[in-house]
């Protein structure tokens, strides 16, 4: 296991979640056990004990200290994997000054500092300071306490209201203090001799007057009234924040309860994407979508339940199949749920070591494209990169853009694309959909472009994004022949679409001069509605493989023969 994988594994161990993998949980409970042992050892040491027991406690203390030193050091080292904001040297420094970071350090490193560099204080005082730091270990157990996390959320959620209420009470108190000075100063100048003393008197009342600065009684009626109001405010200054925190606590508990319901509904939806036998190919494949009506009928889910579950799940989304049909087909709204694989901020990326990379730039906006493109890449054992996350409006697809900063995750997409296509004689094959509700229906269903203008049927254009013309010709002839012979679909080359614009993503890549890039548009009729769509994906994969890298052996992916849920 390399350092990167080891660090990621540590991040999973230190995620403070008691409901992860079994052995991760065991380590969490080991940490909690050492915390309790440390506290018990500290408690016993406060009694008069025998010399033998004292030695045993000292050994226990050393074992606990060494364990926590290793654990805290590894936690700081892996902080960048636990949370991206702790990346780099200064990120780790930021972690050390976080709430739990400070507790970790106080409970661990002072022991070694005192051991290596004895502090210039008496032995008794040093002993007490060491014991004080050990007690800080108990605070570390808050990491695993749900109640503490709920309380923290409650305070955070009501922070603005609490600040406003405290500001109001402070301003009112200061006003009352000045009024107290004007009414009381002439009759009681020794106690209220200036504005500051009246303010001190008022705030002393809030905290029980520990310094006895407000011990003498007021003498005026107005002073008594002001004192009465300050007394009420003294109750409010604690009661209002306590009420707000209580309200926030209740809301946090309700949110957790709702989250549990959403989690259950999310599992129901995900389970509906159990792989099914595709009869034309004999493979187990993930359904391209699930009907919302079926979920409502079979699982008893309401539309609000479905929307809440999907809004908290990156790999699920609602799409309208009406956009896959032309106006001549009189489309009717048909809402379904799509499931897509996710492993990056923009969507999905997998490097299978191939010279062919299947690119899906419009999976977020075009139904069924992601499922179809995924299986083309899987059948051919090709690299695969797809855009599945981000904003739909105003920026839609990664296919065309002006600057990489047009969308938040676009730079990462382009870096991964460049990495996947960095091999010699690399091919980038972008799969797109066409002939939907906003597009015309063409006599042909497969449209191949390679960087030329619309209407240029030759391979001579100066703007072509392909250098290996013989392989391009083989791909075009393969798609044209196979699709017409097996499925009755027709193919054209740059007849209806152009790809000569510099706004195409492949032209923006830094290695564009060394990559053969083609763009294959397919009618929704093929990739969404044809019952043989998976077989068509397999046929395309075979064409790309036989044309580009026939020497590379293709093994049937295990998931194609295994009954499971989703894209595991």
N, C-alpha and C positions, 0 to 999 in steps of 0.2 A: 504494500500500500504506500503510495507516494505521499509527500507532505500535504499536498492540496486536498487529497481525499481524506487524509487523517484529520485535517483541520475541520473539514465539513462534518465528519463523523463526530468530532468533539462538539461542534455547534449543535448537533442533534442531541447529544448527551446533556449539554448545558442549556437546553431550551426551557427548563423549569416546568415542563409539562409532564404530569404524572400519568398521562394516557397515550404515550407513544409506544415504540417497540418495547418488548418485554425486557430485554437486557438494558435498554436505556432507563426504564423505570427502576430496575434493580439498582443502578448506579445512583439515581436520585434518592432512593431510600437509604443507600449506604451513606450518602452525604448527610441526610437527616439524622441517621443513627450516630454518626460522629459528632454532630452538633449536640445531641442530647447527652452523649457520653461526656463531652467537654463540660457541659453545664453541671451534670451530676458530680463530676470530678471537682469542679470549682466549689460546689455546695458542700461536699464532704470535707474539703480542705479548710472550711471555716470553723470546724470543730477541733477540739483537742484530740489528736489521734496519735497512735503509736508510731515509732520510728520506721518500723517495717511497712506499715500501711502508707506512710508518707513516701517511702521509696517507690512503692507500687504506683501511687498516684503520679509521681514524677515520671515514671516510665510511660504511663498512659498519656500524660501531658505531652511528652516528646513524640509519641506515635501520632497523636492527634495533630500536633503542630506540623509535623512533616507531611502528613496527609493533606492538610489544608494548604500548606505552602505549595505543594505540587498542583493541587486542584485549582487554586486561585491563579497561579502563574499560567497554567494551561488555559484558564478561562480568559485571562487578559490577552494571551497570544491568539486565541481563536475568536476574539471579540468582533473582528471584521466579518466573520461568517455568521455570527449570532445576529448582528445588525449592521447593514452597510454603512451607517453613519459613523461607525467606529473603525473605518478602514484607514490604514496607514499609521504612522507614528503618532501624529496628533489626534487621530481618532481613538487610539488606545489611551492616550492621555485623557481625552474626553470621557472615556469609559471609567477610568480610575476616579474621576470627579463626579460620576453619577451617584445616585443614592446607594445602590447596591455595591458599586465599585469602592466607595469610601468605606462601607462596612467590611467588605472583603479585605481591604488593606489594613484597616485598624485591627481586625481580628487575627491578622497573620504576621505582617512584617515587623511591627514594633518588637515582637518577641526576639527576632533575630538581630535587630538593631541593638537592643539592650544586651543581648548575649555577646555580640561581637564588639560593641562599643558601650561599655557600662555607663549609664547616666550618672552625672555628678550629684546624686541625691543620696539620702540615707537608705540603707538596705530595706527598712520597713516601708518607706515611701515607694521605692522601686517595686517591691512586692505588690503593693496595693495597685499601682498603675498597671502592672502586668495582669493582675486579676481583673481590673476594670476593662482592659482591652479584650480579655477572653469572654467576658459577658456579652460583648458586641456580637459574638458568634451567634447568640440566640436570635438576633435580629435577622440573620440570614435565612431563618426558617420561614420568614414572611414570603420568600420567593414562591413557596409551594402552597401557601394558604389562599384559598379562593376568597375567603372573607376579607382579607387584607387588600386583595386586588379590587374587590368590589368597592371597598371603602375609598381606595385611591381614585377609582373612576368616579365615585360620587362627589368627592371633593373637587376633582378636575371639572366635572360637568357643571357644578354650581359655583365655580370660581368667580365668574363675572358678577353673579348676583351677590355673592358674599363681599366682594370688593366694594360694590355699590352701597350695600347696607352699612358696611363699616365706615365708608367715607361719609355717609349721611349722619351716622351717629357721632362721628368725630366733629363734624362741622357744627351740629346742634350743641354738642357739649362745649365747644369753644365759645359759641354765642352765649350759652347759659353762664359760662364762667365769667365773661365780661359783664353780663347783667348782675351777677353775684357781686362782682367788685363794686359796681356803681351803687348798689343798694346797701352793701354790708360794710364798705370801707370806713365810712364816717363813724359808724357805731362800734366797729370792731377792728380798729386799725392794726392791732398787734397780730391778729391771725390773717386778715386779708389786707396786706399792706401794699400790694401792687397786682397787676394783671397776671403775672406769672404765678404768684401764690394762689390766686383763685383757680387757675387751671390745674395746678398741682393738687389743690383740695378736691376738685371734681374727679380727676382721674384716680386719686387715692381711694375715693369711695368705691370705684369700680372694682378695685382689687383687694378690698377689705382693709385698707389703711394699715399696711404692715409697719410703716414707720411712725405711726401715730401723729402724722402731720395734720390730720383733720379731726383730732380728738376733741377739741373744744367746740361747744355748741354755737350755732348761729343765733343772732339776737333779733333780727328783724323778721317781720311776717313775710316779706317778699323773699328773704333768704331761705325761710322754711319751705316756701312754695317751690323755689328753685331746687332746693335739696331733695324735695319729694319727687320732682320731675327727674332729677339725676338718678335717684334711686330706681325709678321705673326704667330709665335708660340702662342702668346697670344690669337689670334683668334682661333687657332686650339685646344688649351687646353680646350676650352669650346665647340667649334663646333663639335669636334670629338665625345666626350661623348654624346652630345645632338643628333648627328646623329645616334649613336648606339642605344640610348634609343628610338629614333623615329622609327628606324628599328624594334627594339624589340617590341614596342607598336603595330606596324602594324602586325607583326607576331602573337602577342598574340590575336589581334582581329580576324585574319584569323583562328587561332586555335579554338577560341570560335565559329566562324561560322561553322567550320568543326565539332566541337563537337556537335552543334545543329543538324547537318545533321546526324551524327552518332547516336545521341539519337533518332531521328525520325526513322531511319532504325532499331535500336535495338527494338523499340516498335513494329514495323511491324513484326519483327521476333518472338518476344515474343507472340504477338497476334495470330501468326499462331499455337501456342500450346494451342489453345482453347480445353477444354475437349470435348471428343467425346463419344457417346454412344457405349459401348462395348456390342454387341448384345447377346453373350453367357451368360453374367452375368446380363445385364441390368443396369450396373453402368456407371457413367460418369468418364472417365479416361483420363489422359494426354497422348497424342500420344508419342510413344517411340522415334520417330524421325520425321523430316520434310525434304522432298526432296529439295535439293538446286535448282534443275530445276524448281520445282513448285514455289518457291519464286521468281526466276528470271522472270518467265512468269506472275505470278499473281500480284506481287508487283513492277515489273520493276526494280529490284535491280541488279546491276552488281556484279561480283564476288568480286571485290575490296571493294565494299560497304559492302558486307556480312562479309568479313574478318575483316574489320575495326570495325564493330559493335560487332563482336564476341570477338575480342581481348580486348575489354573494358568491357566485361560482363563475370563474373565468372560462371554464371549459364548456359551459352551456349558454345558449342564446336562442331567442325567439326570432324566427324569420317568417316572411310571408311568401309562400310559393307562387302567389299571383305574379310576382316580378319575373318568374321564369317562363311566362307565356306571353306571346305577342298579342297585340290588340285584336287581331283577326280571330284569335282563339277565345275571345271574350273571357278574360281571366276573372275569377272570383276570389276574394280574400280567403286564404287558407293558411292559418297560423300553425306552425309546427316548431318543434324544438330540435336544434342541431347540437351535436356533441363533437368537440374537436380536441385534439391533443395539445397540451400547453407545457412548455418547459423554459420559455424565455419571457422577457417583458413584452415583446411584440407578438409572440405566438409560439412557433415551434421550429426547432432546428435539430437535425441529426446528421452526423457525418459518418457515412458507411464506407468511406475510403474509395468511392467510385470517381470516375472522371466525368460522370453525368450528374448534374444537380437539377432536380425538379423544383421549380420555383412557383409559388402560389402567392401572388401579390394582392389578390382581391378576395381572399377567403372571408374576410370580415363582412363584406357587402353582398357577395354573390352566393346564394344558397347552393348546396351540393358540391361546389367546386372543391372545398377542402377535403371532403370524404373521397371524392374521385381522385384528386391529385395525390392524396396520401397513399392510396392503393397502387397507383402507377409507380410511385417511388418504392413501395414495399415489394411489389412483384419483381421489379428490376434490380432490387438491392442498391438503389441509387441514393445519393444524398438528397435531403429534402429540407426546404426552408419555406415557411408560410407565415403570412401576416394574419393574425387572428384577433388581436387586441388593439385598443386605441379608440380614437374618435371616428365616428361614421361621418358626421358633418362638422365643419364644412369640408374637411379633408377626407377623401374616401379611400383611395387605393395607393399602394406603393409603386404601381406600374409607371405612373408619370408624376414627376415633381420638379420643382425649380431648384430648391436648396434642401440639403439634408436636414436643416433645422425646421423644415415645414411641419414636422411631426415629432413628438418627444422621443419615440423609440426608433425612428428611422435610421439614425446613425449606427445603432447597434445592429439593425437588420443588414445594413450595407457592409459592415465589418464582417459579419458572419458570411454573407454572400461572397465577398472577396476571398475569405478563407476557404470556403468550399470549392471555389473555382480556381484555386491557385495551382492545381496540378497541370502537367503538360498535356496539351491537346484537350483541355477541359471543354465540356459542353454545358451550356445553361439552357434549359428548356422550360419556358414559362407557359403554364396552362391557364387559359382565360375562358370565360363564358361569353356567349353572345346570343342574339335572337331572343332577347327577353322583352319585357313590356315597353321599354323605351327604345327598342331597336327593331329594324325591319327583319323580316324573314327572308333568307337567301335560298337560292336553289341548291347550294352546297351547304354541308353541315360542318365540315372541317376546313379551317382557314389558316394556312401557314404563311407566316411572314418572317423575313430574315434581315430586316433593316432597310428594305427598299421602299420605293413609293408605290402607292396603289396604282395598279395597272401595269406595273413593270414585272413581266413574267419571266425575265431572264435572271441569270446569276452574275450579271456584269455591273450592277450598280456600285458606285463608289462609296455608297453609304451602308453597304452590307455589313452585318455584324458577324459574319461567318467567313472564316479563312479556308476551311477544309470543304471545298465545293463538292468533291466526289461523295463525301459522307452526307452532305446536305441533300444531294440528289437522291442518294439511297434512302434517306429518311422520307423524303417527299413521295417517292415512288412506292415505298413500303406502306405508308399511310393510305395513299390513294388506292392502291391495289387491294389491300387487306380490308379496308372499311367498306369498299363497294362490293367486293366478292362475298364477304361474310355477313355484312349487316345492311347492305343497300344504301350506304351513305356516300355522298360525293365530297371530293376534296378540291380546293383551289389553292394556288400560290399567288398571294399578293393581288388578288382580283378585287376584293372589296375593302381591304384594310391596308393601311400604311404603317410602317414602323421606322420611318426615316427621321423622326423628330429627335432632337437632342435631349428632350425631357424624359425619355425612357430610362428607367433605373439602370439598366445594364450599361448604358453609355456613360453613366455617372461614376461607375466603379473605376478604381485606380488601375485595375488590371484588364480593362476592357479590350485592349489591343491583343491580348493573348487568349481570349475566351471566344468560343463559337457560341453565339447566342441566337436562338430562334424562339418564336412566339406562336403558340398553337391555340387558336380560338375554336371552341366547340359549342355547338348549339345546345341550349338547355334541354332540348328534346332528347339529346344523346346522354348527357351526364346526369340528368335529373329524372327523366321519365322512362327511359328505355329499361326494360326488365333485364337486359343483358349488359347493363352498364359496367358491372364488375368484370365481366368477360372482355368488354371493350378496353377497360383499363389494363387488363392483362395483355391483350394484343398489342396495345401501344407500348407497354413496357418491353415486350419481346422485340418490337421493331427498333426501339432505341438501343437496346442491348446488342442486337445482331448488327446494327449499323455502326455503333461507336466502339464498343469493347466486347466483341464476341469471344475473346480469349478468357474473359473473366467468368469464373464459375458462379452460378446463381444457386443458392440453397433456399429451399422453401422455408419461409419464416415460421417459427414455432406458433405464433399467434394465429396463423391462417388455419391451423389444424386443431386449435384448442378452444373449447367453450369457456368464455370468460366475459367480464364486463368491460366495455369500452376498449380503449387503445392500450391497455396494460402491456 
